[in-house]
């Protein structure tokens, strides 16, 4: 039995049940439905210059260090 008055234990039980029922990928997809995000993607996607393949390669190399 889960103590539903303890938010940490309740969340752990929720995530465990979702993972068992949907698998890890399904659990993440389910949880993403409730994340509204922030900002205005449609406007913001045009504010920065697109990355070239060289820029992307350098970003990945920096990340891997």
mmCIF file of the N, C-alpha and C atoms, coordinates in Angstrom:
data_MODEL
# 
_entry.id   MODEL 
# 
loop_
_atom_site.group_PDB 
_atom_site.id 
_atom_site.type_symbol 
_atom_site.label_atom_id 
_atom_site.label_alt_id 
_atom_site.label_comp_id 
_atom_site.label_asym_id 
_atom_site.label_entity_id 
_atom_site.label_seq_id 
_atom_site.pdbx_PDB_ins_code 
_atom_site.Cartn_x 
_atom_site.Cartn_y 
_atom_site.Cartn_z 
_atom_site.occupancy 
_atom_site.B_iso_or_equiv 
_atom_site.pdbx_formal_charge 
_atom_site.auth_seq_id 
_atom_site.auth_comp_id 
_atom_site.auth_asym_id 
_atom_site.auth_atom_id 
_atom_site.pdbx_PDB_model_num 
ATOM 1   N N  . UNK A 1 1  ? 0.840  -1.179 0.000   1.00 0.00 ? 1  UNK A N  1 
ATOM 2   C CA . UNK A 1 1  ? 0.000  0.000  0.000   1.00 0.00 ? 1  UNK A CA 1 
ATOM 3   C C  . UNK A 1 1  ? 0.888  1.246  0.000   1.00 0.00 ? 1  UNK A C  1 
ATOM 4   N N  . UNK A 1 2  ? 0.529  2.211  -0.803  1.00 0.00 ? 2  UNK A N  1 
ATOM 5   C CA . UNK A 1 2  ? 1.291  3.449  -0.931  1.00 0.00 ? 2  UNK A CA 1 
ATOM 6   C C  . UNK A 1 2  ? 0.653  4.525  -0.061  1.00 0.00 ? 2  UNK A C  1 
ATOM 7   N N  . UNK A 1 3  ? 1.508  5.257  0.651   1.00 0.00 ? 3  UNK A N  1 
ATOM 8   C CA . UNK A 1 3  ? 1.037  6.390  1.435   1.00 0.00 ? 3  UNK A CA 1 
ATOM 9   C C  . UNK A 1 3  ? 0.800  7.554  0.484   1.00 0.00 ? 3  UNK A C  1 
ATOM 10  N N  . UNK A 1 4  ? -0.467 7.811  0.151   1.00 0.00 ? 4  UNK A N  1 
ATOM 11  C CA . UNK A 1 4  ? -0.782 8.860  -0.819  1.00 0.00 ? 4  UNK A CA 1 
ATOM 12  C C  . UNK A 1 4  ? -0.598 10.258 -0.248  1.00 0.00 ? 4  UNK A C  1 
ATOM 13  N N  . UNK A 1 5  ? -0.323 10.355 1.026   1.00 0.00 ? 5  UNK A N  1 
ATOM 14  C CA . UNK A 1 5  ? -0.060 11.655 1.644   1.00 0.00 ? 5  UNK A CA 1 
ATOM 15  C C  . UNK A 1 5  ? 1.406  12.069 1.507   1.00 0.00 ? 5  UNK A C  1 
ATOM 16  N N  . UNK A 1 6  ? 2.248  11.157 1.052   1.00 0.00 ? 6  UNK A N  1 
ATOM 17  C CA . UNK A 1 6  ? 3.657  11.456 0.837   1.00 0.00 ? 6  UNK A CA 1 
ATOM 18  C C  . UNK A 1 6  ? 3.863  11.655 -0.667  1.00 0.00 ? 6  UNK A C  1 
ATOM 19  N N  . UNK A 1 7  ? 4.038  12.904 -1.124  1.00 0.00 ? 7  UNK A N  1 
ATOM 20  C CA . UNK A 1 7  ? 4.119  13.164 -2.569  1.00 0.00 ? 7  UNK A CA 1 
ATOM 21  C C  . UNK A 1 7  ? 5.296  12.472 -3.256  1.00 0.00 ? 7  UNK A C  1 
ATOM 22  N N  . UNK A 1 8  ? 6.395  12.273 -2.568  1.00 0.00 ? 8  UNK A N  1 
ATOM 23  C CA . UNK A 1 8  ? 7.558  11.628 -3.182  1.00 0.00 ? 8  UNK A CA 1 
ATOM 24  C C  . UNK A 1 8  ? 7.258  10.155 -3.444  1.00 0.00 ? 8  UNK A C  1 
ATOM 25  N N  . UNK A 1 9  ? 6.719  9.461  -2.420  1.00 0.00 ? 9  UNK A N  1 
ATOM 26  C CA . UNK A 1 9  ? 6.380  8.045  -2.598  1.00 0.00 ? 9  UNK A CA 1 
ATOM 27  C C  . UNK A 1 9  ? 5.274  7.858  -3.632  1.00 0.00 ? 9  UNK A C  1 
ATOM 28  N N  . UNK A 1 10 ? 4.315  8.763  -3.648  1.00 0.00 ? 10 UNK A N  1 
ATOM 29  C CA . UNK A 1 10 ? 3.224  8.692  -4.609  1.00 0.00 ? 10 UNK A CA 1 
ATOM 30  C C  . UNK A 1 10 ? 3.752  8.850  -6.036  1.00 0.00 ? 10 UNK A C  1 
ATOM 31  N N  . UNK A 1 11 ? 4.631  9.821  -6.239  1.00 0.00 ? 11 UNK A N  1 
ATOM 32  C CA . UNK A 1 11 ? 5.191  10.042 -7.583  1.00 0.00 ? 11 UNK A CA 1 
ATOM 33  C C  . UNK A 1 11 ? 6.027  8.835  -8.021  1.00 0.00 ? 11 UNK A C  1 
ATOM 34  N N  . UNK A 1 12 ? 6.797  8.267  -7.093  1.00 0.00 ? 12 UNK A N  1 
ATOM 35  C CA . UNK A 1 12 ? 7.600  7.090  -7.438  1.00 0.00 ? 12 UNK A CA 1 
ATOM 36  C C  . UNK A 1 12 ? 6.698  5.929  -7.855  1.00 0.00 ? 12 UNK A C  1 
ATOM 37  N N  . UNK A 1 13 ? 5.610  5.728  -7.143  1.00 0.00 ? 13 UNK A N  1 
ATOM 38  C CA . UNK A 1 13 ? 4.673  4.650  -7.474  1.00 0.00 ? 13 UNK A CA 1 
ATOM 39  C C  . UNK A 1 13 ? 3.998  4.926  -8.818  1.00 0.00 ? 13 UNK A C  1 
ATOM 40  N N  . UNK A 1 14 ? 3.656  6.187  -9.066  1.00 0.00 ? 14 UNK A N  1 
ATOM 41  C CA . UNK A 1 14 ? 3.034  6.567  -10.343 1.00 0.00 ? 14 UNK A CA 1 
ATOM 42  C C  . UNK A 1 14 ? 3.972  6.256  -11.510 1.00 0.00 ? 14 UNK A C  1 
ATOM 43  N N  . UNK A 1 15 ? 5.227  6.686  -11.389 1.00 0.00 ? 15 UNK A N  1 
ATOM 44  C CA . UNK A 1 15 ? 6.187  6.475  -12.473 1.00 0.00 ? 15 UNK A CA 1 
ATOM 45  C C  . UNK A 1 15 ? 6.458  4.991  -12.688 1.00 0.00 ? 15 UNK A C  1 
ATOM 46  N N  . UNK A 1 16 ? 6.513  4.241  -11.608 1.00 0.00 ? 16 UNK A N  1 
ATOM 47  C CA . UNK A 1 16 ? 6.735  2.793  -11.716 1.00 0.00 ? 16 UNK A CA 1 
ATOM 48  C C  . UNK A 1 16 ? 5.567  2.132  -12.448 1.00 0.00 ? 16 UNK A C  1 
ATOM 49  N N  . UNK A 1 17 ? 4.346  2.517  -12.094 1.00 0.00 ? 17 UNK A N  1 
ATOM 50  C CA . UNK A 1 17 ? 3.169  1.927  -12.740 1.00 0.00 ? 17 UNK A CA 1 
ATOM 51  C C  . UNK A 1 17 ? 3.116  2.301  -14.223 1.00 0.00 ? 17 UNK A C  1 
ATOM 52  N N  . UNK A 1 18 ? 3.410  3.562  -14.538 1.00 0.00 ? 18 UNK A N  1 
ATOM 53  C CA . UNK A 1 18 ? 3.413  3.989  -15.937 1.00 0.00 ? 18 UNK A CA 1 
ATOM 54  C C  . UNK A 1 18 ? 4.479  3.237  -16.732 1.00 0.00 ? 18 UNK A C  1 
ATOM 55  N N  . UNK A 1 19 ? 5.653  3.116  -16.167 1.00 0.00 ? 19 UNK A N  1 
ATOM 56  C CA . UNK A 1 19 ? 6.747  2.434  -16.851 1.00 0.00 ? 19 UNK A CA 1 
ATOM 57  C C  . UNK A 1 19 ? 6.412  0.970  -17.111 1.00 0.00 ? 19 UNK A C  1 
ATOM 58  N N  . UNK A 1 20 ? 5.809  0.314  -16.130 1.00 0.00 ? 20 UNK A N  1 
ATOM 59  C CA . UNK A 1 20 ? 5.438  -1.097 -16.303 1.00 0.00 ? 20 UNK A CA 1 
ATOM 60  C C  . UNK A 1 20 ? 4.333  -1.260 -17.343 1.00 0.00 ? 20 UNK A C  1 
ATOM 61  N N  . UNK A 1 21 ? 3.381  -0.330 -17.359 1.00 0.00 ? 21 UNK A N  1 
ATOM 62  C CA . UNK A 1 21 ? 2.248  -0.449 -18.270 1.00 0.00 ? 21 UNK A CA 1 
ATOM 63  C C  . UNK A 1 21 ? 2.591  -0.009 -19.695 1.00 0.00 ? 21 UNK A C  1 
ATOM 64  N N  . UNK A 1 22 ? 3.408  1.031  -19.828 1.00 0.00 ? 22 UNK A N  1 
ATOM 65  C CA . UNK A 1 22 ? 3.661  1.620  -21.146 1.00 0.00 ? 22 UNK A CA 1 
ATOM 66  C C  . UNK A 1 22 ? 5.072  1.429  -21.661 1.00 0.00 ? 22 UNK A C  1 
ATOM 67  N N  . UNK A 1 23 ? 5.980  0.986  -20.795 1.00 0.00 ? 23 UNK A N  1 
ATOM 68  C CA . UNK A 1 23 ? 7.392  0.948  -21.160 1.00 0.00 ? 23 UNK A CA 1 
ATOM 69  C C  . UNK A 1 23 ? 7.981  2.338  -20.990 1.00 0.00 ? 23 UNK A C  1 
ATOM 70  N N  . UNK A 1 24 ? 9.296  2.444  -20.965 1.00 0.00 ? 24 UNK A N  1 
ATOM 71  C CA . UNK A 1 24 ? 9.913  3.743  -20.695 1.00 0.00 ? 24 UNK A CA 1 
ATOM 72  C C  . UNK A 1 24 ? 9.585  4.801  -21.746 1.00 0.00 ? 24 UNK A C  1 
ATOM 73  N N  . UNK A 1 25 ? 9.577  4.435  -23.015 1.00 0.00 ? 25 UNK A N  1 
ATOM 74  C CA . UNK A 1 25 ? 9.282  5.418  -24.074 1.00 0.00 ? 25 UNK A CA 1 
ATOM 75  C C  . UNK A 1 25 ? 7.827  5.858  -23.991 1.00 0.00 ? 25 UNK A C  1 
ATOM 76  N N  . UNK A 1 26 ? 6.936  4.911  -23.790 1.00 0.00 ? 26 UNK A N  1 
ATOM 77  C CA . UNK A 1 26 ? 5.520  5.246  -23.656 1.00 0.00 ? 26 UNK A CA 1 
ATOM 78  C C  . UNK A 1 26 ? 5.261  6.121  -22.450 1.00 0.00 ? 26 UNK A C  1 
ATOM 79  N N  . UNK A 1 27 ? 5.976  5.863  -21.357 1.00 0.00 ? 27 UNK A N  1 
ATOM 80  C CA . UNK A 1 27 ? 5.820  6.673  -20.155 1.00 0.00 ? 27 UNK A CA 1 
ATOM 81  C C  . UNK A 1 27 ? 6.209  8.121  -20.448 1.00 0.00 ? 27 UNK A C  1 
ATOM 82  N N  . UNK A 1 28 ? 7.332  8.321  -21.128 1.00 0.00 ? 28 UNK A N  1 
ATOM 83  C CA . UNK A 1 28 ? 7.783  9.679  -21.438 1.00 0.00 ? 28 UNK A CA 1 
ATOM 84  C C  . UNK A 1 28 ? 6.787  10.359 -22.371 1.00 0.00 ? 28 UNK A C  1 
ATOM 85  N N  . UNK A 1 29 ? 6.318  9.658  -23.381 1.00 0.00 ? 29 UNK A N  1 
ATOM 86  C CA . UNK A 1 29 ? 5.339  10.245 -24.304 1.00 0.00 ? 29 UNK A CA 1 
ATOM 87  C C  . UNK A 1 29 ? 4.060  10.642 -23.564 1.00 0.00 ? 29 UNK A C  1 
ATOM 88  N N  . UNK A 1 30 ? 3.628  9.803  -22.635 1.00 0.00 ? 30 UNK A N  1 
ATOM 89  C CA . UNK A 1 30 ? 2.441  10.119 -21.849 1.00 0.00 ? 30 UNK A CA 1 
ATOM 90  C C  . UNK A 1 30 ? 2.667  11.376 -21.026 1.00 0.00 ? 30 UNK A C  1 
ATOM 91  N N  . UNK A 1 31 ? 3.813  11.451 -20.361 1.00 0.00 ? 31 UNK A N  1 
ATOM 92  C CA . UNK A 1 31 ? 4.091  12.600 -19.495 1.00 0.00 ? 31 UNK A CA 1 
ATOM 93  C C  . UNK A 1 31 ? 4.262  13.892 -20.301 1.00 0.00 ? 31 UNK A C  1 
ATOM 94  N N  . UNK A 1 32 ? 4.762  13.791 -21.532 1.00 0.00 ? 32 UNK A N  1 
ATOM 95  C CA . UNK A 1 32 ? 4.942  14.982 -22.361 1.00 0.00 ? 32 UNK A CA 1 
ATOM 96  C C  . UNK A 1 32 ? 3.611  15.633 -22.714 1.00 0.00 ? 32 UNK A C  1 
ATOM 97  N N  . UNK A 1 33 ? 2.535  14.883 -22.673 1.00 0.00 ? 33 UNK A N  1 
ATOM 98  C CA . UNK A 1 33 ? 1.217  15.450 -22.969 1.00 0.00 ? 33 UNK A CA 1 
ATOM 99  C C  . UNK A 1 33 ? 0.826  16.534 -21.974 1.00 0.00 ? 33 UNK A C  1 
ATOM 100 N N  . UNK A 1 34 ? 1.407  16.495 -20.794 1.00 0.00 ? 34 UNK A N  1 
ATOM 101 C CA . UNK A 1 34 ? 1.022  17.428 -19.744 1.00 0.00 ? 34 UNK A CA 1 
ATOM 102 C C  . UNK A 1 34 ? 1.992  18.589 -19.584 1.00 0.00 ? 34 UNK A C  1 
ATOM 103 N N  . UNK A 1 35 ? 3.049  18.605 -20.402 1.00 0.00 ? 35 UNK A N  1 
ATOM 104 C CA . UNK A 1 35 ? 4.034  19.685 -20.349 1.00 0.00 ? 35 UNK A CA 1 
ATOM 105 C C  . UNK A 1 35 ? 3.689  20.687 -21.432 1.00 0.00 ? 35 UNK A C  1 
ATOM 106 N N  . UNK A 1 36 ? 3.238  21.853 -21.030 1.00 0.00 ? 36 UNK A N  1 
ATOM 107 C CA . UNK A 1 36 ? 2.841  22.869 -21.989 1.00 0.00 ? 36 UNK A CA 1 
ATOM 108 C C  . UNK A 1 36 ? 4.028  23.623 -22.570 1.00 0.00 ? 36 UNK A C  1 
ATOM 109 N N  . UNK A 1 37 ? 5.213  23.421 -22.008 1.00 0.00 ? 37 UNK A N  1 
ATOM 110 C CA . UNK A 1 37 ? 6.381  24.128 -22.509 1.00 0.00 ? 37 UNK A CA 1 
ATOM 111 C C  . UNK A 1 37 ? 6.322  25.598 -22.123 1.00 0.00 ? 37 UNK A C  1 
ATOM 112 N N  . UNK A 1 38 ? 7.196  26.356 -22.764 1.00 0.00 ? 38 UNK A N  1 
ATOM 113 C CA . UNK A 1 38 ? 7.215  27.787 -22.474 1.00 0.00 ? 38 UNK A CA 1 
ATOM 114 C C  . UNK A 1 38 ? 7.639  28.530 -23.722 1.00 0.00 ? 38 UNK A C  1 
ATOM 115 N N  . UNK A 1 39 ? 7.310  29.782 -23.778 1.00 0.00 ? 39 UNK A N  1 
ATOM 116 C CA . UNK A 1 39 ? 7.705  30.603 -24.908 1.00 0.00 ? 39 UNK A CA 1 
ATOM 117 C C  . UNK A 1 39 ? 6.813  30.381 -26.118 1.00 0.00 ? 39 UNK A C  1 
ATOM 118 N N  . UNK A 1 40 ? 7.235  30.954 -27.232 1.00 0.00 ? 40 UNK A N  1 
ATOM 119 C CA . UNK A 1 40 ? 6.495  30.860 -28.485 1.00 0.00 ? 40 UNK A CA 1 
ATOM 120 C C  . UNK A 1 40 ? 7.435  30.272 -29.534 1.00 0.00 ? 40 UNK A C  1 
ATOM 121 N N  . UNK A 1 41 ? 7.385  28.966 -29.700 1.00 0.00 ? 41 UNK A N  1 
ATOM 122 C CA . UNK A 1 41 ? 8.302  28.278 -30.608 1.00 0.00 ? 41 UNK A CA 1 
ATOM 123 C C  . UNK A 1 41 ? 8.220  28.843 -32.023 1.00 0.00 ? 41 UNK A C  1 
ATOM 124 N N  . UNK A 1 42 ? 7.002  29.137 -32.481 1.00 0.00 ? 42 UNK A N  1 
ATOM 125 C CA . UNK A 1 42 ? 6.827  29.609 -33.842 1.00 0.00 ? 42 UNK A CA 1 
ATOM 126 C C  . UNK A 1 42 ? 7.596  30.903 -34.089 1.00 0.00 ? 42 UNK A C  1 
ATOM 127 N N  . UNK A 1 43 ? 7.577  31.819 -33.121 1.00 0.00 ? 43 UNK A N  1 
ATOM 128 C CA . UNK A 1 43 ? 8.338  33.069 -33.248 1.00 0.00 ? 43 UNK A CA 1 
ATOM 129 C C  . UNK A 1 43 ? 9.823  32.837 -33.032 1.00 0.00 ? 43 UNK A C  1 
ATOM 130 N N  . UNK A 1 44 ? 10.156 32.102 -31.978 1.00 0.00 ? 44 UNK A N  1 
ATOM 131 C CA . UNK A 1 44 ? 11.545 31.956 -31.553 1.00 0.00 ? 44 UNK A CA 1 
ATOM 132 C C  . UNK A 1 44 ? 12.395 31.156 -32.535 1.00 0.00 ? 44 UNK A C  1 
ATOM 133 N N  . UNK A 1 45 ? 11.793 30.254 -33.306 1.00 0.00 ? 45 UNK A N  1 
ATOM 134 C CA . UNK A 1 45 ? 12.599 29.440 -34.213 1.00 0.00 ? 45 UNK A CA 1 
ATOM 135 C C  . UNK A 1 45 ? 13.252 30.272 -35.305 1.00 0.00 ? 45 UNK A C  1 
ATOM 136 N N  . UNK A 1 46 ? 12.720 31.468 -35.559 1.00 0.00 ? 46 UNK A N  1 
ATOM 137 C CA . UNK A 1 46 ? 13.295 32.328 -36.587 1.00 0.00 ? 46 UNK A CA 1 
ATOM 138 C C  . UNK A 1 46 ? 14.265 33.364 -36.028 1.00 0.00 ? 46 UNK A C  1 
ATOM 139 N N  . UNK A 1 47 ? 14.443 33.424 -34.724 1.00 0.00 ? 47 UNK A N  1 
ATOM 140 C CA . UNK A 1 47 ? 15.304 34.427 -34.117 1.00 0.00 ? 47 UNK A CA 1 
ATOM 141 C C  . UNK A 1 47 ? 16.783 34.096 -34.236 1.00 0.00 ? 47 UNK A C  1 
ATOM 142 N N  . UNK A 1 48 ? 17.141 32.829 -34.308 1.00 0.00 ? 48 UNK A N  1 
ATOM 143 C CA . UNK A 1 48 ? 18.555 32.457 -34.391 1.00 0.00 ? 48 UNK A CA 1 
ATOM 144 C C  . UNK A 1 48 ? 18.863 31.917 -35.784 1.00 0.00 ? 48 UNK A C  1 
ATOM 145 N N  . UNK A 1 49 ? 20.107 32.082 -36.163 1.00 0.00 ? 49 UNK A N  1 
ATOM 146 C CA . UNK A 1 49 ? 20.561 31.578 -37.463 1.00 0.00 ? 49 UNK A CA 1 
ATOM 147 C C  . UNK A 1 49 ? 20.596 30.044 -37.421 1.00 0.00 ? 49 UNK A C  1 
ATOM 148 N N  . UNK A 1 50 ? 20.243 29.395 -38.515 1.00 0.00 ? 50 UNK A N  1 
ATOM 149 C CA . UNK A 1 50 ? 20.340 27.931 -38.536 1.00 0.00 ? 50 UNK A CA 1 
ATOM 150 C C  . UNK A 1 50 ? 21.796 27.489 -38.448 1.00 0.00 ? 50 UNK A C  1 
ATOM 151 N N  . UNK A 1 51 ? 22.021 26.365 -37.807 1.00 0.00 ? 51 UNK A N  1 
ATOM 152 C CA . UNK A 1 51 ? 23.376 25.832 -37.681 1.00 0.00 ? 51 UNK A CA 1 
ATOM 153 C C  . UNK A 1 51 ? 23.800 25.166 -38.990 1.00 0.00 ? 51 UNK A C  1 
ATOM 154 N N  . UNK A 1 52 ? 25.045 25.411 -39.368 1.00 0.00 ? 52 UNK A N  1 
ATOM 155 C CA . UNK A 1 52 ? 25.603 24.695 -40.517 1.00 0.00 ? 52 UNK A CA 1 
ATOM 156 C C  . UNK A 1 52 ? 26.036 23.317 -40.017 1.00 0.00 ? 52 UNK A C  1 
ATOM 157 N N  . UNK A 1 53 ? 26.371 22.436 -40.940 1.00 0.00 ? 53 UNK A N  1 
ATOM 158 C CA . UNK A 1 53 ? 26.846 21.109 -40.540 1.00 0.00 ? 53 UNK A CA 1 
ATOM 159 C C  . UNK A 1 53 ? 28.143 21.227 -39.742 1.00 0.00 ? 53 UNK A C  1 
ATOM 160 N N  . UNK A 1 54 ? 29.014 22.173 -40.118 1.00 0.00 ? 54 UNK A N  1 
ATOM 161 C CA . UNK A 1 54 ? 30.255 22.388 -39.374 1.00 0.00 ? 54 UNK A CA 1 
ATOM 162 C C  . UNK A 1 54 ? 29.991 22.859 -37.954 1.00 0.00 ? 54 UNK A C  1 
ATOM 163 N N  . UNK A 1 55 ? 29.015 23.787 -37.822 1.00 0.00 ? 55 UNK A N  1 
ATOM 164 C CA . UNK A 1 55 ? 28.650 24.270 -36.485 1.00 0.00 ? 55 UNK A CA 1 
ATOM 165 C C  . UNK A 1 55 ? 28.085 23.137 -35.636 1.00 0.00 ? 55 UNK A C  1 
ATOM 166 N N  . UNK A 1 56 ? 27.232 22.349 -36.246 1.00 0.00 ? 56 UNK A N  1 
ATOM 167 C CA . UNK A 1 56 ? 26.627 21.221 -35.535 1.00 0.00 ? 56 UNK A CA 1 
ATOM 168 C C  . UNK A 1 56 ? 27.690 20.216 -35.112 1.00 0.00 ? 56 UNK A C  1 
ATOM 169 N N  . UNK A 1 57 ? 28.634 19.937 -36.020 1.00 0.00 ? 57 UNK A N  1 
ATOM 170 C CA . UNK A 1 57 ? 29.734 19.026 -35.700 1.00 0.00 ? 57 UNK A CA 1 
ATOM 171 C C  . UNK A 1 57 ? 30.529 19.554 -34.512 1.00 0.00 ? 57 UNK A C  1 
ATOM 172 N N  . UNK A 1 58 ? 30.827 20.860 -34.511 1.00 0.00 ? 58 UNK A N  1 
ATOM 173 C CA . UNK A 1 58 ? 31.602 21.442 -33.417 1.00 0.00 ? 58 UNK A CA 1 
ATOM 174 C C  . UNK A 1 58 ? 30.821 21.400 -32.103 1.00 0.00 ? 58 UNK A C  1 
ATOM 175 N N  . UNK A 1 59 ? 29.529 21.673 -32.151 1.00 0.00 ? 59 UNK A N  1 
ATOM 176 C CA . UNK A 1 59 ? 28.698 21.607 -30.946 1.00 0.00 ? 59 UNK A CA 1 
ATOM 177 C C  . UNK A 1 59 ? 28.721 20.188 -30.360 1.00 0.00 ? 59 UNK A C  1 
ATOM 178 N N  . UNK A 1 60 ? 28.611 19.189 -31.227 1.00 0.00 ? 60 UNK A N  1 
ATOM 179 C CA . UNK A 1 60 ? 28.630 17.802 -30.759 1.00 0.00 ? 60 UNK A CA 1 
ATOM 180 C C  . UNK A 1 60 ? 29.988 17.439 -30.167 1.00 0.00 ? 60 UNK A C  1 
ATOM 181 N N  . UNK A 1 61 ? 31.061 17.893 -30.799 1.00 0.00 ? 61 UNK A N  1 
ATOM 182 C CA . UNK A 1 61 ? 32.398 17.612 -30.274 1.00 0.00 ? 61 UNK A CA 1 
ATOM 183 C C  . UNK A 1 61 ? 32.599 18.277 -28.903 1.00 0.00 ? 61 UNK A C  1 
ATOM 184 N N  . UNK A 1 62 ? 32.106 19.504 -28.748 1.00 0.00 ? 62 UNK A N  1 
ATOM 185 C CA . UNK A 1 62 ? 32.200 20.194 -27.459 1.00 0.00 ? 62 UNK A CA 1 
ATOM 186 C C  . UNK A 1 62 ? 31.400 19.451 -26.386 1.00 0.00 ? 62 UNK A C  1 
ATOM 187 N N  . UNK A 1 63 ? 30.244 18.970 -26.775 1.00 0.00 ? 63 UNK A N  1 
ATOM 188 C CA . UNK A 1 63 ? 29.378 18.250 -25.850 1.00 0.00 ? 63 UNK A CA 1 
ATOM 189 C C  . UNK A 1 63 ? 30.029 16.955 -25.372 1.00 0.00 ? 63 UNK A C  1 
ATOM 190 N N  . UNK A 1 64 ? 30.733 16.285 -26.280 1.00 0.00 ? 64 UNK A N  1 
ATOM 191 C CA . UNK A 1 64 ? 31.326 14.983 -25.970 1.00 0.00 ? 64 UNK A CA 1 
ATOM 192 C C  . UNK A 1 64 ? 32.583 15.091 -25.102 1.00 0.00 ? 64 UNK A C  1 
ATOM 193 N N  . UNK A 1 65 ? 33.148 16.280 -24.963 1.00 0.00 ? 65 UNK A N  1 
ATOM 194 C CA . UNK A 1 65 ? 34.377 16.442 -24.155 1.00 0.00 ? 65 UNK A CA 1 
ATOM 195 C C  . UNK A 1 65 ? 34.124 16.191 -22.709 1.00 0.00 ? 65 UNK A C  1 
# 
